[in-house]
Amino acid sequence: MLSTQNHSGENPWGYNPKSYRKFRRNLDELQANPVPKGEDYWKSYWAEESAKDDWTAAPAPKSEEQLLKEEIEKNLEDWPWKGVPQKLLTVSPYAFNYYNEEPPYNTVEVPFKLAEVTQTSKLFTEVFRARPVLETIAGYLFQYHSMSWQFFATCQEAGRTMAQVLGFWDVNGNFFGHCEEPPTAKGPHHDARVSLITIVAPVRRPEGTASYVEQIENIHSLCLSVYNFAENIRNIQFHRVPFLSTRLLALLIPKMRKLENLGIYKCQLIHVGEAMRLLEIIRSDRMLGKEDQVSLDFFPNYHVGPKESLGEYCVGTYGASWDNWNGDTDIAIWAMVTRIIPQARKQGIDFESPHTAFRQWLDKSPCWRVDEMLEAISQFTTDPEYDPAKFAALVDCRNPDHYGNVTKYTGKITHRPQGWK
């Protein structure tokens, strides 16, 4: 056993009972009779104590990248901005923001400025000066939204160039370029006209979104505008248009005799189940030999779904539905797509390439292995010797019992003793 005392009889840990009792006695006296200190004394005292604790070195100067990041984070304060459209770069597809911080909002100067480099490419500047060339290139670009917006966002010069052939119909502010007004004695339709490409979308405004009554009035004005200038519309795109349905489109689209490109993106009443109806509408009342003249770019309404809540394990199926419908969404989607894709191919419409809106919707949907499924649909609908079990296994590839393996799929699976057929 080790001894806790050394030869001198002192505590090896440095503890002296006499010193401790003296320290406690002095401390008690100070607490009983404190000596007041002046304000200067405490200021100097805390300055010395702070200097002792300040062991860090002076911060290094911030780089340009750090300063830029801080500025971006400051500008993104309170995101998402609800009711503050003046902070946005664009207020609708392809429409730059011209709102100022204070009323009157819509003035000439933009409330922000972006860095701009002068476009020195002769190929870029000279080619687009020729109006026929500009219209031809714009016609190809605006066949698909993913192509047009990427070109529009390359530089400010590209945006200004494309703006020459764009016309905006605001379904939030009920502005359709006077196209909804009847003819008068002064002219056919005042100064109304239709651009080469017509963008129909709600434009953000400080007053917020339109009420239901305003939306109904605006959709009526939209129908009048299309009816009055249907013969002049060649390319029209509908973005998030409220109350737009396939029933309205069935009345409007056949009137557009010269229509070549139609875009429908995230309209609330037009879901993925309406794709076959849209393919039928764009062929209606076309001239003989021109039944398939209309190109369609379609992004069905995409549902994010409700937020998860305690005890709710099925809170909705993102993409296809806004709520839980107690069904297998994958199989339901592919059941429709197996009819949609072959019909689109017959009409010469591309729904399968990665740049098309419909394909991008499929990629965002709950469906797995989209590339393989589209290839399987092509083989299943054209090759009579294609194994249907392989196709069925691929449709149900999210099932953890087989994950698309046809051998496991055709075997005995849990909860399905009757077989795969």
N, C-alpha and C positions, 0 to 999 in steps of 0.2 A: 504493500500500500504506500502510495506516495505521500510525503509529508507536505502540508500546506504552509509550513513555517520554514524560513531559511535560518542559517546559523546566527544571523544578527538579531533574530526575533522579529523582523519586520514583515509585513504582508508582501508577498511577491508580486501582487497585482497593483502595487502602488497606492493602496488605500490606507489612509492615516486617520483613525477615529478622532484624534485631537483636532487636526486641521479641518475636518468636516464639521465638527461642532462649532468651531470658530466661524467658519463660513456661514453656517445657518444663523448664528447669532447676529452677525453683521447684516445679513439679508433681512432678518426680522426687524432690526432697528431701522433700516432704510424704508421698509414698507410701512412701519408705524409712523415715522417722521420723514416723509419725502421732502427732498429739497427742490423747490420750483426752479425750472430752467426757462430761460428766455426764448423768444421766437427765433432769434438768430442762431442760438445754440442748436435747436432742433433742425433748422434748415441745413446748417453745415454738417450736422451728424448724418442726416439722411443722404446728403450729397456724397459723403465719404462712403457710406454703406452701399449706395447705388454704384459708385465707382468700383468697389470691390467685387460686386456681382456682375459687372459688365465685362465679361471675359471674352465676348465674341469680337471678331475683327469687323472693321467697317465693311458694309455690303459692297459687293462688286457692282459696277455699273451694268444696267440691264441692256441686253442686246436688242436689236431692232425686232427680232422675232418675238421676244418676250413682250415688248411694248405693243406690238401689233396684236398679240393675243389678248393682252389686257384691254385694249381698245375694243376689240370684237366682243369680249365678254361684257364690257360695260354697255355696248350698244344692244346686246341681247338681253338686257335686264327686263324682267317681267314677261319673258317669253312663255307661252304664246301670246301674242298681242291681240287681245279681243277688243274690237271697237277702236283700234288705233291704226288705221291703214296707212297713215303717213310714214310708218317705220318700215314698210315693206318695199322691196325692190320692184315688184310687179303687183298690180291689183287685180289682174285677171290674166289668163293665158296670153302671152305675147304683148301685153299692155303695160308699159312702164308707168311707174308711180309719179304722179304730178301733184300729189297732195302736200300742202304746207302744214307746218305745225299749228298755225292759228288761222281762223277764218279771215278772209275767204280762202277756202282750201285749194280750189282748182285755179291756179295761176300759172304763168308761163315758166317760172323758174322751178327747178326740181329742188326739193328740200335736202338732197344729198348729192354728192358728186363721187363718181367712181374714177379710178385711175384709167387713163386711156392712152393708147399708143397709136400714133398715126399709121394708117394702113398704107404701106409702100408697095405692096404687090400689084404690079401692073395687070396680072392675070385676073386678080380679084376685082380691082376697081374698073378696068376697062370692059370686062365681060358683062358686068351687071349694068353698065350704062345703056346697053342695047335692050330696049324694052321687050322685044320678042324673046331674047335669050333669058332675061330675068323671069318672064312669065313661064317659060318652059321649065326652067330649073325649079322654080317655086312649085309648079304643078307636081313634079316628081317628089320634092321634099315633103309637101303637105299631104301626100297619100297616107303617111303614117306619122302619128304624133311624136313618137320617139325619135324619128329622124329630124323633124322640123324644129322641135324645141332645142335639140342639141346643136344644130346649126345656128339657130337664133341666139344661143348663149355663148357662142365661141368668142365674139367680140361685139362691141357696141356698133361698129360699122355694119356687121352682119344684121344686127337687129334693125338698124335704120333702113338697110336695103330691103329687107323683107317687109317692113312696114309700108312700103310703097304699094304692095299688092294685097294688103290686109284691110278688112273692114270689120268693125266691132259692133255687135248688137248687144246692148246691156239689158239683160232680163231682170236686173235688180233695180235699175233706175228708169226702166221703161223708155229707153232710147234705142230706136231702130233706124236712125238716119232718115227720118220722115217717110220711110217706106210704108208705114201703116196708114198714112193719110191718103184720102181720096184725091183724084185728079181735080185740078182747078183751071180757071180760065187763063191763068198766067203760065201754066205749063202742065205737063203730064202729071208730075208729082213733086212740085216745088223744085228743090235741089236734091231730091232723093236719087240714090244710085246704089248699085251693088258692086262690090269689089270682086276681084278675081277669086279671092278666098274670103269667106265670111265666117267669122268667129262669133258664136252665140254662147255667152257665158254671163254669170252674175259678176258684176264689178264691185269690189269692196268699197265701202264708203264710211265716213265717220258716223253717219246716222245708224249704222248697223244694217242687218238684213231686212228685206221687205217683209211686211206682214202677209198673212195668208190671203187677205183681200187684195193686196197689191200684187201678189204673185199670180193670182187668177186673172187680174186685169192685164198684167204683163204678158201672160201666155196667150191671151186673146189678141193683144197687139202683135205678138210674134206670128200668130197664124195669119193675121191680115197682111203683114209684111211679106211673108212667104207667098201668099196667094197673089199679091199685086205684082211681085217680081219673080215669080217662079220660073218664067222662061229665060231669065238672065242668070240664074244661079248655076254655077258649075262645080264649086267646091264649098261645102258647108260643114262646119264642125260644131257639135253641141257638147258643151262642157258643164256638167253639174246643173243642168237646167231643171228647175223644180216643176213638177206636175207634167213633165213631158213623158208621154207613154207611147207604146206601139200603136194604140188606136189613133192618136193624133198624127203620128208619122205615116200611118196608112192613108190618111187624107192629104198630107202635104207632099210626101216624096213622089208619088206618081205625077203630080203637077209639074215637077221639075224635069222637063223634057231633055234638057241639055246637061243634067247632073252627071258628073264623072266620078267625084270622090265624096264619100259620106263618112263622117267621123262621129261616133257617139261614145262619150267618156263619162263614167260615174254618174249617170242620171239615176236618181233614186228609184224611179218606177220601172226601170229597164234592167232586169237581172239576167243571169246567165240562161235561164229558161226561155228567154225571149229571142235567143239567137236565131232559131229556125224561122220564127215569124219575121225577123228583120231580113233574112235572106229571101223570104217570099215577097216582102214589100218592095225591095229594090228591083225586082223583076216585073212588077205589076205595070201594065199599060205601057210597055216599051214597044218601040217600033220593031217590025219584023227584022230579025238579024242583029238587033241591038239589045236583046233581053239581058245580056250580061255586061252592059257597058259601065255599070256603077261599081266602083271599088269601095269596100266597106272595111273600116278600121273600128273595132268594137271592144271597149273595155267595160264589162258589166259592172253594175254597182257592187262595190266591195264593202262588206260589213266587218267592222272590227270586233263586234260582239260586246256583251255587257261585261262589267268588271266582276272579278271573282268575289264571292262572299262566303262567309263561314258556313260550312255545311253543304255548300252547293258545289258538287263535283262535275256537273255538266252545265256549264254556264253559257252555252252557245257555240256555234260552229263559225269560226272566223272565215270571212270571205263570202260564203254562200248564203248564210242566214244570220239574222240578228238575234236569234234566240235558239235554245235547245229544242229540236224537233223530234228527238228520240228516234233517229234514223242514222244509217251509215252514209255520211256525206260523200265519201270517196266514191262509193259505188253509184250513188245518185248522180254525181257530176259526170263520171265516165259513161254512164248510161245515156246521158244527153250528148256528150262530146262524140260518141261513136256514131251519132246521126248527124251532128253539126259538121264535123270535119269532111266527110265524104260529099255532103251537099255543097259546102264551100268550094271544094276542089272542082266540082262540076261547073260552078259559076265563075271559076278563075279567080277566087278570092283567097288570099293567103292568111290563114289563121295559125300557122305553125312556126313560122320563122321567129327567131328571138326578138326581132325588132317590132313585131306586130303587137298590138295592144291585147288581143285575146290570148296570145301565148304568154304574155307577161302576167295576165290575170291567173292563168293556170299555174305559173311558177309561184305565185303568191298564195295560191289556194292550199288546202290541206293535202292535195294529191301528191303522191310520191312518184319518182322515176318518170317524169313527164316525157322526156325524150324517147325512152323505150316504149312508153304507152302509145305515143303518136305513130311510131314505126309499126307497132303491133296492130294498131287500128288499120293502117294501110294494108298490111298483109292479111288481116282477118276479113277485110271487106273485099279483097280482090283475089286472094288465093283460096280456092275451095279445099285444099289439102292442109291448110293451117290448123294446127291442133287447138281446138277450143279450150281444152284444159289449161294450156299454157297461157292463153289470153285471160282466162278467168283468174288464174293464179296471180298474174301481173296486176290485174285490177284490184285484187285484195292483198297487195304486197305489204300493206301496213300491218297485217295480222301477224302478231309475234309467234304464232304457231308454225308459220312456214316462210314468211317474208318473201313471197313470190316464188319459192322453190316448188316447181310443178310436181316433183316426186312426193314431197311432204304434203302438198295441197291435195293430191288425189288419194292420199292415205287416210287413216283414221285420225281425225282432228277432234280435240276436246270440244264437247257440246255439239258435235255434229256426227253422230254415229251412222247416219243414213248415207253418208258419202257426199262428194262435192257436187254432184248433179242435182 
